[in-house]
C-alpha cells in the first residue's frame, strides 16, 4: 500500500528510462488499484507489464470494495498476485479463496502469481514442507496441467518479508526444488520444468545475483526494493545478467 498517483507515475517513468533495453525478461509492476489504469497507459508501449495485488472471484455483483478480474483486464492488467501472505495474515485469505481467484483470473486470461510460504513459527517447528503441500495441493485443486502452465508460483518465506531477513540461497533452492518436485507429482515432469517459481522475501540488489544463480529459482517477487527506481532497476539488471 504505497504511492500516490504522482509518485507512481514518477516511478514507472524512471523504470522505463532505466530498463528499456531489457528484452529477455518479464518485468511486472503491481500497483494499488487506484494507480492501475494510469500506469497501464504510461507503460503501454514499454517492456514493463502491469499486475494487480489481488482480485475477487466474481465478475460483478454486490461485493462492495472488491475488484474483479474482468475489471482488472479492462484496466490493462496482465498479471495478478493471489494468496500473498499479508492477504492470508490480515484479510482471511484461505486456500479455498485462493483457488477461486486463480480460476477467475485464468478465465480472463490473467497470469496468476500464486504465493506460498511458511511463517517463522512453522519453519522452526519443521512444518515448512507441510505448509507448502497444503498451499499448493489445496490452492491448485482442480487446476489441470494446461492451466498450470499459465501460473507463476512465488515462494515467500513469511519470516523474511519486511524483516530484513532473507533465506540463504541454499534455503531458497531447497524449497524451490521441493516445489518443483511436488509439481512433478501433481502433474508431470514437463509442467514441473516449465512453471516459473519465484523467490520473494527481502529481495534486494545485494542478494539477487546469488538467488538467481540457483537452478530452481526462476525470478523474484520484489517487495520494498521495488518502491525505488534505483534498487528495482538494479535488481532487474543483475537478474538479467545471470545465465541459467
PEVEN-V765166 format. One record per residue. N is the residue number from 0. SS is DSSP state (@ for helix, = for strand, . for the rest). Layout:
n=N ss=SS
n=N ss=SS
This chain:
n=0 ss=.
n=1 ss=.
n=2 ss=.
n=3 ss=.
n=4 ss=@
n=5 ss=@
n=6 ss=@
n=7 ss=@
n=8 ss=@
n=9 ss=@
n=10 ss=@
n=11 ss=@
n=12 ss=@
n=13 ss=@
n=14 ss=@
n=15 ss=@
n=16 ss=@
n=17 ss=@
n=18 ss=@
n=19 ss=.
n=20 ss=.
n=21 ss=.
n=22 ss=.
n=23 ss=.
n=24 ss=.
n=25 ss=.
n=26 ss==
n=27 ss==
n=28 ss==
n=29 ss==
n=30 ss=.
n=31 ss=.
n=32 ss=@
n=33 ss=@
n=34 ss=@
n=35 ss=@
n=36 ss=@
n=37 ss=@
n=38 ss=@
n=39 ss=@
n=40 ss=@
n=41 ss=@
n=42 ss=.
n=43 ss=.
n=44 ss=.
n=45 ss=.
n=46 ss=.
n=47 ss==
n=48 ss==
n=49 ss==
n=50 ss==
n=51 ss==
n=52 ss=.
n=53 ss=.
n=54 ss=.
n=55 ss==
n=56 ss=.
n=57 ss=.
n=58 ss=.
n=59 ss=.
n=60 ss=.
n=61 ss=.
n=62 ss=.
n=63 ss=.
n=64 ss=.
n=65 ss=.
n=66 ss=.
n=67 ss==
n=68 ss=@
n=69 ss=@
n=70 ss=@
n=71 ss=@
n=72 ss=@
n=73 ss=@
n=74 ss=@
n=75 ss=.
n=76 ss=.
n=77 ss=.
n=78 ss==
n=79 ss==
n=80 ss==
n=81 ss==
n=82 ss=.
n=83 ss=.
n=84 ss=@
n=85 ss=@
n=86 ss=@
n=87 ss=@
n=88 ss=@
n=89 ss=@
n=90 ss=@
n=91 ss=.
n=92 ss=.
n=93 ss=.
n=94 ss=@
n=95 ss=@
n=96 ss=@
n=97 ss=@
n=98 ss=@
n=99 ss=@
n=100 ss=@
n=101 ss=@
n=102 ss=@
n=103 ss=@
n=104 ss=@
n=105 ss=@
n=106 ss=@
n=107 ss=.
n=108 ss=.
n=109 ss=.
n=110 ss==
n=111 ss==
n=112 ss==
n=113 ss==
n=114 ss==
n=115 ss==
n=116 ss=.
n=117 ss=.
n=118 ss=.
n=119 ss=@
n=120 ss=@
n=121 ss=@
n=122 ss=@
n=123 ss=@
n=124 ss=.
n=125 ss=.
n=126 ss=.
n=127 ss=@
n=128 ss=@
n=129 ss=@
n=130 ss=@
n=131 ss=@
n=132 ss=@
n=133 ss=@
n=134 ss=@
n=135 ss=@
n=136 ss=@
n=137 ss=@
n=138 ss=@
n=139 ss=.
n=140 ss=.
n=141 ss=.
n=142 ss=.
n=143 ss=.
n=144 ss=@
n=145 ss=@
n=146 ss=@
n=147 ss=@
n=148 ss=.
n=149 ss=.
n=150 ss=.
n=151 ss==
n=152 ss==
n=153 ss==
n=154 ss==
n=155 ss=.
n=156 ss=.
n=157 ss=@
n=158 ss=@
n=159 ss=@
n=160 ss=.
n=161 ss=.
n=162 ss=.
n=163 ss=.
n=164 ss=.
n=165 ss=.
n=166 ss=.
n=167 ss=.
n=168 ss=@
n=169 ss=@
n=170 ss=@
n=171 ss=@
n=172 ss=@
n=173 ss=@
n=174 ss=@
n=175 ss=@
n=176 ss=@
n=177 ss=@
n=178 ss=@
n=179 ss=@
n=180 ss=@
n=181 ss=@
n=182 ss=@
n=183 ss=@
n=184 ss=@
n=185 ss=@
n=186 ss=.
n=187 ss=.
n=188 ss=@
n=189 ss=@
n=190 ss=@
n=191 ss=@
n=192 ss=@
n=193 ss=@
n=194 ss=.
n=195 ss=.
n=196 ss==
n=197 ss==
n=198 ss==
n=199 ss=.
n=200 ss=.
n=201 ss=.
n=202 ss=.
n=203 ss=.
n=204 ss=.
n=205 ss=.
n=206 ss=.
n=207 ss=@
n=208 ss=@
n=209 ss=@
n=210 ss=@
n=211 ss=@
n=212 ss=.
n=213 ss=.
n=214 ss=.
n=215 ss=.
n=216 ss=.
n=217 ss=.
n=218 ss==
n=219 ss==
n=220 ss=.
n=221 ss=.
n=222 ss=.
n=223 ss=@
n=224 ss=@
n=225 ss=@
n=226 ss=@
n=227 ss=.
n=228 ss=@
n=229 ss=@
n=230 ss=@
n=231 ss=@
n=232 ss=@
n=233 ss=@
n=234 ss=@
n=235 ss=@
n=236 ss=@
n=237 ss=@
n=238 ss=@
n=239 ss=@
n=240 ss=@
n=241 ss=.
n=242 ss=.
n=243 ss=.
